[in-house]
Amino acid sequence: MKVSHLDHLVLTVNNLQASIDFYCGILGMELVEFAQGRKALKFGSQKINLHLYKHEYAPHADYPTPGSADLCFIIEDKITRIHKQLAEHHIEIVEGPVNRTGANGHLISIYIRDPDNNLIELSNSL
């Protein structure tokens, strides 16, 4: 067997609307609904399915927990330009810009947190 790419992942969240507002309003993802009103965040050719904590869809991880994810997104805007955007939305930068290594090479990254305190790395490929 050989895995070719990631189709979707699941985030367990405390508040669906707060997560939708953050990922769509701040990070520019698109809200999609599927299968009896389930919610997902689409970007590129991937999506993030949202599960409400204590109301997860089966099957699910053994210990679905808000705030346990550490995700890295490659962004189109230059890192140097998004500081202002984040400040306008009162989003604190946890760290960065810093040099990192991604799946396809070197990155310049900043780190923020989403409404559930998941660590979100926003990166440009170098």
ABEGO torsion letter per residue (X at the ends): XBBABBABBBBBBABAAAAAAAAAAAAGBBBBBBGGGBBBBBBEABBBBBBBBGABBOBBBABBBBGABBBBBBBABBAAAAAAAAAAAGBBBABOBBBBBBAAEBBBBBBBBBAAGBBBBBBBBX
